[in-house]
Amino acid sequence: MLQKQLGIDLGTVNVLVYVLGRGIVLQEPSIVAISPDEYRIMAVGEEASSMMGRAPESIEVLRPMRDGVIADYRVTYRMLQYFIHKACGRITFLKPRVMVSVPYGVTSVERRAVREAALDAGASEAHLIPEPLAGALGAGLPVDTPAGSMVVNMGGGTSQAAVISLNGVVQANSVRIGGVRMNEAIIAYVRRKYNLMIGEMTAEKVKIRIGAALPLEEERSIEVQGRDQVAGLPHRITVSSEEVAEALSEPLAAIIAMIKAMLERTPPELSSDIIDRGMALIGGGALLRGVDQLITKETGVAAYVPDAPMACVALGAGMGLERYDILRRTVPDM
């Protein structure tokens, strides 16, 4: 009863921690600032994020996760250690039991790296759950029934689509395009059209404030500051939501193609269930204005955004701990 139960969404852009009985207790960027010479952690999460693009050469600000998997093991486990301690409190008599989400289809080496990082970070037990299954649980889909439920997780590093039935993933597909690639698309568009260099954090702000998958009925705009490529001096422009929609068209087209490819491989019996129930869009990308309308239009399957789409995977990972004995029969290597 005293042991904490944690569900962790270890994402490329954000880390969310769900504590059983308390809900989502932590949501911070998965960014770490280190001293490259000594490999010493300088800052983690929000504090490290505020340093991105502003730190001196003596401090390196990086994302230790890439495309949903560990790119730098040493930094990832230290980041996990920080978040676990922050979620549990410094004074704990028992190490927490942890369920960490991983992208569907990762290699056994990548799975082992996540498990070992969680154990090194202070977990007594570390279990893994596929992100689509965790997201479906967190979104409240009836994953334990023989009928098919479809979930599309639009994360920071990857986008995944999956059909869930009887507590398992029947069919899944993924593409290594997500929020980070969308930011890069905005950066490239502004550079190409306005000869203005902007940073990743500025592009993220543009995406959140006025980002849209389709032109909005009431157009929005935002002032963007950066460095003029020709003059080399600071410059300011105004970007509209219609321009952002144009910039995001290419990465969104790749995500839609991935969803279509998965639907083509889905068994006919489950396809009829999906047409009736629609598909749930989760992850940070689901918050993009009009993305549900665009996916519905392109696929012919109704898409909807459940409550708190960003929290679904962390919430589902926590729920997975409660259902561990049931899920481990259908999910290999949990």
C-alpha positions in Angstrom: 0.0 0.0 0.0 2.9 2.3 0.7 4.6 1.6 -2.7 4.0 4.2 -5.3 2.7 3.0 -8.7 3.9 5.2 -11.6 2.8 5.3 -15.2 5.4 7.2 -17.4 5.0 8.5 -20.9 8.6 8.8 -21.9 8.3 11.0 -25.0 10.7 12.7 -27.4 9.3 16.1 -26.5 7.6 15.7 -23.1 7.6 13.4 -20.1 4.4 12.9 -18.2 4.1 11.0 -14.9 0.9 9.5 -13.6 0.7 8.4 -9.9 -2.0 5.9 -9.1 -4.5 7.6 -6.8 -3.2 11.1 -7.6 -3.5 11.5 -11.3 -1.0 13.3 -13.6 1.5 14.9 -11.2 4.2 16.0 -13.7 4.4 17.2 -17.3 7.8 18.6 -18.3 9.9 18.8 -21.5 12.2 15.9 -22.0 15.2 18.2 -22.3 18.5 18.1 -20.3 21.3 20.6 -20.0 24.7 19.1 -19.4 28.3 20.2 -19.0 30.0 18.3 -21.9 33.4 18.3 -20.3 32.3 16.7 -17.0 29.1 15.1 -18.3 27.4 16.8 -15.3 23.6 17.5 -15.3 23.0 21.2 -15.1 19.2 21.3 -15.5 16.3 19.1 -16.4 12.8 19.7 -17.8 11.3 23.2 -17.7 14.6 24.8 -16.5 16.6 23.1 -19.3 14.0 24.0 -21.9 14.4 27.7 -21.0 18.1 27.4 -21.9 17.5 25.9 -25.4 19.1 28.2 -28.0 20.3 30.5 -25.3 23.1 28.6 -23.5 26.8 29.3 -23.7 29.2 26.8 -25.3 30.1 25.4 -21.9 26.5 24.0 -21.6 24.9 21.6 -24.1 21.1 21.4 -24.2 19.8 18.2 -25.7 16.9 15.8 -26.0 18.1 12.4 -24.8 15.1 10.7 -26.6 14.9 10.6 -30.4 12.0 9.2 -32.3 10.5 7.8 -29.1 13.6 5.7 -28.2 16.7 6.4 -26.1 19.5 8.2 -28.0 21.7 8.9 -25.0 21.4 6.3 -22.2 23.4 8.1 -19.5 21.4 11.3 -19.8 18.0 9.5 -20.1 18.4 7.5 -16.9 19.5 10.7 -15.0 16.5 12.5 -16.5 14.2 9.7 -15.4 15.7 9.6 -12.0 15.0 13.3 -11.6 11.3 12.9 -12.7 10.7 9.8 -10.6 12.1 11.5 -7.5 10.1 14.7 -8.2 6.9 12.6 -8.6 7.4 10.5 -5.5 9.1 13.0 -3.2 12.6 12.7 -2.0 11.7 10.7 1.2 10.5 7.2 0.1 10.7 4.0 2.0 9.9 1.8 -1.0 11.1 2.1 -4.5 8.2 2.8 -6.9 6.7 0.2 -9.3 6.8 1.7 -12.8 5.2 1.1 -16.2 6.9 3.0 -19.1 5.4 3.4 -22.5 7.4 2.5 -25.6 6.6 2.9 -29.3 5.0 -0.1 -30.9 7.5 -2.2 -32.8 10.7 -1.1 -31.1 13.6 -3.6 -31.1 14.4 -5.8 -28.1 17.6 -3.8 -27.6 15.6 -0.5 -27.4 13.1 -2.1 -25.0 15.9 -3.4 -22.8 17.5 0.1 -22.7 14.2 1.7 -21.5 13.7 -1.0 -18.8 17.3 -0.7 -17.6 17.1 3.1 -17.5 14.0 2.9 -15.3 15.6 0.4 -12.9 18.8 2.5 -12.7 16.7 5.6 -12.1 15.2 4.0 -8.9 12.3 1.8 -9.9 11.8 -1.5 -8.0 10.0 -3.1 -11.0 10.0 -1.7 -14.6 7.3 -2.9 -17.0 6.8 -1.8 -20.6 3.6 -1.1 -22.5 3.1 -0.2 -26.2 2.1 3.4 -26.6 -1.0 2.7 -28.7 -2.3 0.3 -26.1 -1.6 2.7 -23.2 -3.2 5.5 -25.2 -6.3 3.5 -25.9 -6.6 2.7 -22.2 -6.1 6.3 -21.2 -8.7 7.5 -23.8 -11.3 5.2 -22.2 -11.6 2.8 -25.3 -13.0 -0.6 -24.6 -9.8 -2.5 -25.3 -10.9 -5.7 -23.5 -13.8 -6.4 -25.9 -13.6 -8.5 -29.1 -14.6 -5.4 -31.1 -11.9 -3.2 -32.7 -10.9 0.2 -31.4 -8.5 2.5 -33.3 -6.1 5.0 -31.8 -3.7 7.4 -33.5 -0.9 8.7 -31.3 0.6 11.9 -32.7 3.6 12.3 -30.5 6.7 14.4 -30.7 9.1 12.0 -32.4 6.7 9.5 -34.0 3.1 9.1 -35.0 1.5 5.7 -34.6 -1.8 4.2 -35.6 -3.1 0.9 -34.1 -6.2 -1.2 -33.9 -6.7 -2.7 -30.4 -8.9 -5.7 -29.6 -8.9 -8.1 -26.6 -6.2 -6.3 -24.7 -3.7 -6.5 -27.6 -2.5 -4.7 -30.7 -4.0 -6.4 -33.8 -2.5 -4.1 -36.4 -0.2 -1.1 -36.1 1.8 1.2 -38.3 4.1 4.1 -37.5 6.1 6.9 -39.1 9.0 8.8 -37.5 7.2 12.1 -38.0 5.7 14.1 -35.2 5.8 17.4 -33.4 9.5 17.9 -33.9 9.2 17.4 -37.6 6.3 19.9 -37.7 8.5 22.5 -36.0 11.3 21.8 -38.6 8.7 22.3 -41.3 7.7 25.7 -39.9 11.4 26.7 -39.6 12.0 25.7 -43.2 8.9 27.6 -44.5 9.8 30.8 -42.7 13.4 30.6 -44.0 12.3 29.9 -47.5 9.5 32.5 -47.7 10.9 35.3 -45.6 14.7 34.7 -45.4 14.3 34.6 -41.7 16.1 32.2 -39.4 14.0 31.2 -36.3 14.7 28.7 -33.5 12.9 25.5 -32.6 11.3 27.0 -29.5 9.9 29.9 -31.6 8.5 27.4 -34.1 6.9 25.5 -31.3 5.3 28.7 -30.0 3.9 29.4 -33.5 2.5 25.9 -33.8 0.8 26.1 -30.4 -0.6 29.7 -30.8 -1.9 29.6 -34.4 -1.1 26.1 -35.8 -3.8 24.5 -37.9 -4.1 21.6 -40.2 -6.7 23.4 -42.4 -7.4 27.1 -43.0 -9.4 28.5 -40.1 -12.7 30.4 -40.5 -11.2 33.2 -38.4 -7.6 33.6 -39.5 -5.0 34.1 -36.7 -1.6 35.7 -36.8 1.5 36.0 -34.6 4.7 38.2 -34.7 7.8 36.2 -35.1 11.3 37.4 -34.4 14.5 35.9 -35.8 17.7 36.7 -37.8 17.5 38.0 -41.4 19.6 35.7 -43.6 20.6 38.5 -46.0 21.3 41.3 -43.6 22.3 39.1 -40.7 20.4 41.4 -38.4 17.4 40.8 -36.0 14.1 41.1 -37.9 10.4 40.7 -37.1 7.6 39.4 -39.4 3.9 38.4 -39.0 2.9 34.8 -39.8 -0.7 33.8 -40.4 -2.4 30.5 -39.5 -3.0 29.9 -43.2 0.8 30.0 -43.8 1.3 27.6 -40.9 -1.3 25.2 -42.4 0.7 25.3 -45.7 4.0 24.7 -43.9 2.5 21.6 -42.0 0.9 20.1 -45.1 3.8 17.8 -45.9 4.3 16.2 -42.5 0.6 15.8 -42.1 0.3 14.2 -45.5 2.9 11.6 -44.4 1.0 10.9 -41.2 -2.3 10.4 -43.1 -0.5 8.1 -45.6 0.6 6.0 -42.6 -2.9 5.8 -41.2 -4.3 4.8 -44.7 -1.7 2.1 -45.0 -2.7 0.6 -41.6 -6.4 0.7 -42.5 -5.7 -1.2 -45.7 -4.1 -4.0 -43.6 -6.9 -4.1 -41.0 -9.0 -7.3 -41.0 -12.5 -6.7 -42.5 -14.3 -7.6 -39.3 -12.4 -5.0 -37.3 -12.7 -2.4 -40.1 -16.5 -2.4 -39.7 -16.0 -1.7 -36.0 -13.7 1.2 -36.7 -16.2 2.8 -39.2 -18.9 2.6 -36.5 -16.7 3.9 -33.6 -14.2 6.2 -35.4 -10.6 6.7 -34.4 -9.3 8.5 -31.3 -6.5 11.1 -31.8 -4.2 11.4 -28.9 -0.8 13.0 -28.2 0.3 16.6 -28.6 -0.3 16.6 -32.3 -4.0 16.0 -31.7 -4.3 19.5 -30.3 -3.5 21.0 -33.7 -6.6 22.9 -34.9 -8.6 21.1 -37.5 -6.5 17.9 -37.6 -9.5 15.7 -36.8 -11.4 17.3 -39.7 -8.5 16.7 -42.1 -8.0 13.1 -41.1 -11.8 12.4 -41.3 -11.8 14.0 -44.8 -8.8 12.1 -46.1 -9.6 8.7 -44.7 -13.4 8.6 -44.6 -13.3 7.4 -41.0 -14.6 9.8 -38.3 -11.7 11.1 -36.1 -12.2 12.7 -32.7 -10.1 14.1 -29.9 -10.8 12.7 -26.4 -10.4 14.7 -23.2 -6.8 15.6 -22.3 -5.2 13.9 -25.4 -1.6 14.6 -24.2 -2.2 12.7 -20.9 -3.7 9.6 -22.4 -0.5 7.5 -22.7 0.7 8.3 -19.1 -2.8 7.7 -17.7 -3.0 4.4 -19.7 0.4 3.3 -18.4 -0.7 3.7 -14.9 -3.9 1.8 -15.6 -1.8 -0.9 -17.2 -0.2 -1.5 -13.8 -3.6 -2.2 -12.3 -4.4 -4.6 -15.2 -0.9 -6.1 -15.4 -1.9 -9.7 -14.8 -4.4 -9.5 -17.6 -2.3 -7.5 -20.1 0.8 -9.7 -19.8 -1.1 -12.6 -21.4 -1.5 -10.6 -24.6 1.5 -8.2 -24.5 4.8 -9.9 -24.9 7.8 -8.9 -22.8 5.9 -6.6 -20.5 
